[in-house]
Every structure is written in structure tokens, then in C-alpha cells.
Amino acid sequence: MNNKDKMLQLVLSDEKLNSFYEFNADDFPTVEDALNSENPIVVTVAKIIEGVAGSSDRSIFKETYNEVINYLNQNIL
């Protein structure tokens, strides 16, 4: 398990998050599994982790932000 996967598990294991959006963190052991989920919240968390992992470059943050916003607009609204 790499650091991205550990971060994913940490975020997805939040009780309020997984009960409100009705998912089981154990179903998504890796970022790749989460990116392939049908649950848009799980995918969004994975996209954020994948996009900004280990970076301090603001342009990467902005790029990830835009990708996440576009994804959410297409899949939730």
C-alpha cells in the first residue's frame, strides 16, 4: 500500500463522510479502485489525492481543482 492509498483510506474511513454518502471505505483499497467507483464522492476524493500528491506547485492545485469541479458538475448537478 503506497502513501496515496493510505491517505485515501484515512479520508474514506471518516464516519460522517461514509455514512452520509453511503459507501464502505473497505471497498476502495487503492486510489485506482476509487477512481473507478460509481460513487462520485469517492471518485472526487481519489482525484484530489491523485492530483496533489506530494506537490506544492500551485498550478497543480489549480489544475486539480478545475478537474474536480468539472467532474462534480457533470456527475452531481
ChimeraX commands (.cxc) that place a marker at each C-alpha (Angstrom):
marker #1 position 0.00,0.00,0.00 radius 0.5
marker #1 position 1.54,3.33,-1.05 radius 0.5
marker #1 position 1.07,6.74,0.59 radius 0.5
marker #1 position -1.76,7.74,-1.77 radius 0.5
marker #1 position -3.69,4.61,-0.85 radius 0.5
marker #1 position -3.09,5.24,2.85 radius 0.5
marker #1 position -4.35,8.82,2.50 radius 0.5
marker #1 position -7.41,7.57,0.61 radius 0.5
marker #1 position -8.21,5.10,3.39 radius 0.5
marker #1 position -7.76,7.79,6.00 radius 0.5
marker #1 position -10.21,10.14,4.30 radius 0.5
marker #1 position -12.75,7.49,3.29 radius 0.5
marker #1 position -12.77,6.00,6.78 radius 0.5
marker #1 position -14.29,9.18,8.20 radius 0.5
marker #1 position -17.54,8.00,9.80 radius 0.5
marker #1 position -19.60,11.06,8.90 radius 0.5
marker #1 position -18.41,11.08,5.31 radius 0.5
marker #1 position -19.05,7.41,4.62 radius 0.5
marker #1 position -22.39,7.32,6.40 radius 0.5
marker #1 position -23.68,10.47,4.71 radius 0.5
marker #1 position -22.62,9.37,1.20 radius 0.5
marker #1 position -23.27,5.67,1.86 radius 0.5
marker #1 position -20.07,3.92,0.90 radius 0.5
marker #1 position -17.76,1.45,2.57 radius 0.5
marker #1 position -14.10,2.51,2.63 radius 0.5
marker #1 position -13.03,-1.16,2.54 radius 0.5
marker #1 position -14.47,-1.41,-0.99 radius 0.5
marker #1 position -11.77,1.00,-2.23 radius 0.5
marker #1 position -8.34,-0.18,-1.06 radius 0.5
marker #1 position -6.45,1.77,-3.73 radius 0.5
marker #1 position -6.75,5.11,-5.50 radius 0.5
marker #1 position -7.27,3.23,-8.77 radius 0.5
marker #1 position -10.23,1.36,-7.27 radius 0.5
marker #1 position -11.69,4.64,-6.04 radius 0.5
marker #1 position -11.24,6.33,-9.42 radius 0.5
marker #1 position -13.34,3.54,-10.96 radius 0.5
marker #1 position -16.14,3.87,-8.41 radius 0.5
marker #1 position -19.69,4.75,-9.32 radius 0.5
marker #1 position -19.90,6.94,-6.21 radius 0.5
marker #1 position -18.95,10.50,-7.27 radius 0.5
marker #1 position -17.74,11.44,-3.78 radius 0.5
marker #1 position -15.31,8.51,-3.68 radius 0.5
marker #1 position -14.04,9.43,-7.16 radius 0.5
marker #1 position -13.66,13.07,-6.12 radius 0.5
marker #1 position -11.57,12.20,-3.07 radius 0.5
marker #1 position -9.37,9.96,-5.24 radius 0.5
marker #1 position -8.97,12.68,-7.88 radius 0.5
marker #1 position -7.84,15.17,-5.24 radius 0.5
marker #1 position -5.35,12.74,-3.73 radius 0.5
marker #1 position -4.03,11.69,-7.13 radius 0.5
marker #1 position -3.83,15.27,-8.35 radius 0.5
marker #1 position -1.99,16.94,-5.49 radius 0.5
marker #1 position 0.01,14.06,-4.00 radius 0.5
marker #1 position 3.42,15.29,-2.97 radius 0.5
marker #1 position 3.18,18.56,-4.87 radius 0.5
marker #1 position 3.44,22.11,-3.62 radius 0.5
marker #1 position 3.04,23.65,-7.07 radius 0.5
marker #1 position 0.05,25.99,-7.12 radius 0.5
marker #1 position -0.56,25.34,-10.81 radius 0.5
marker #1 position -1.08,21.65,-9.99 radius 0.5
marker #1 position -3.57,22.62,-7.28 radius 0.5
marker #1 position -5.49,24.83,-9.72 radius 0.5
marker #1 position -5.47,22.12,-12.38 radius 0.5
marker #1 position -6.77,19.56,-9.88 radius 0.5
marker #1 position -9.40,21.99,-8.61 radius 0.5
marker #1 position -10.68,22.58,-12.15 radius 0.5
marker #1 position -10.76,18.84,-12.88 radius 0.5
marker #1 position -12.71,18.13,-9.68 radius 0.5
marker #1 position -15.19,20.97,-10.24 radius 0.5
marker #1 position -15.84,19.82,-13.81 radius 0.5
marker #1 position -16.28,16.22,-12.66 radius 0.5
marker #1 position -18.72,17.20,-9.92 radius 0.5
marker #1 position -20.71,19.45,-12.27 radius 0.5
marker #1 position -21.09,16.58,-14.71 radius 0.5
marker #1 position -21.89,13.89,-12.16 radius 0.5
marker #1 position -23.81,15.51,-9.33 radius 0.5
marker #1 position -25.67,18.55,-10.63 radius 0.5
marker link #1:1,2 radius 0.2
marker link #1:2,3 radius 0.2
marker link #1:3,4 radius 0.2
marker link #1:4,5 radius 0.2
marker link #1:5,6 radius 0.2
marker link #1:6,7 radius 0.2
marker link #1:7,8 radius 0.2
marker link #1:8,9 radius 0.2
marker link #1:9,10 radius 0.2
marker link #1:10,11 radius 0.2
marker link #1:11,12 radius 0.2
marker link #1:12,13 radius 0.2
marker link #1:13,14 radius 0.2
marker link #1:14,15 radius 0.2
marker link #1:15,16 radius 0.2
marker link #1:16,17 radius 0.2
marker link #1:17,18 radius 0.2
marker link #1:18,19 radius 0.2
marker link #1:19,20 radius 0.2
marker link #1:20,21 radius 0.2
marker link #1:21,22 radius 0.2
marker link #1:22,23 radius 0.2
marker link #1:23,24 radius 0.2
marker link #1:24,25 radius 0.2
marker link #1:25,26 radius 0.2
marker link #1:26,27 radius 0.2
marker link #1:27,28 radius 0.2
marker link #1:28,29 radius 0.2
marker link #1:29,30 radius 0.2
marker link #1:30,31 radius 0.2
marker link #1:31,32 radius 0.2
marker link #1:32,33 radius 0.2
marker link #1:33,34 radius 0.2
marker link #1:34,35 radius 0.2
marker link #1:35,36 radius 0.2
marker link #1:36,37 radius 0.2
marker link #1:37,38 radius 0.2
marker link #1:38,39 radius 0.2
marker link #1:39,40 radius 0.2
marker link #1:40,41 radius 0.2
marker link #1:41,42 radius 0.2
marker link #1:42,43 radius 0.2
marker link #1:43,44 radius 0.2
marker link #1:44,45 radius 0.2
marker link #1:45,46 radius 0.2
marker link #1:46,47 radius 0.2
marker link #1:47,48 radius 0.2
marker link #1:48,49 radius 0.2
marker link #1:49,50 radius 0.2
marker link #1:50,51 radius 0.2
marker link #1:51,52 radius 0.2
marker link #1:52,53 radius 0.2
marker link #1:53,54 radius 0.2
marker link #1:54,55 radius 0.2
marker link #1:55,56 radius 0.2
marker link #1:56,57 radius 0.2
marker link #1:57,58 radius 0.2
marker link #1:58,59 radius 0.2
marker link #1:59,60 radius 0.2
marker link #1:60,61 radius 0.2
marker link #1:61,62 radius 0.2
marker link #1:62,63 radius 0.2
marker link #1:63,64 radius 0.2
marker link #1:64,65 radius 0.2
marker link #1:65,66 radius 0.2
marker link #1:66,67 radius 0.2
marker link #1:67,68 radius 0.2
marker link #1:68,69 radius 0.2
marker link #1:69,70 radius 0.2
marker link #1:70,71 radius 0.2
marker link #1:71,72 radius 0.2
marker link #1:72,73 radius 0.2
marker link #1:73,74 radius 0.2
marker link #1:74,75 radius 0.2
marker link #1:75,76 radius 0.2
marker link #1:76,77 radius 0.2
view
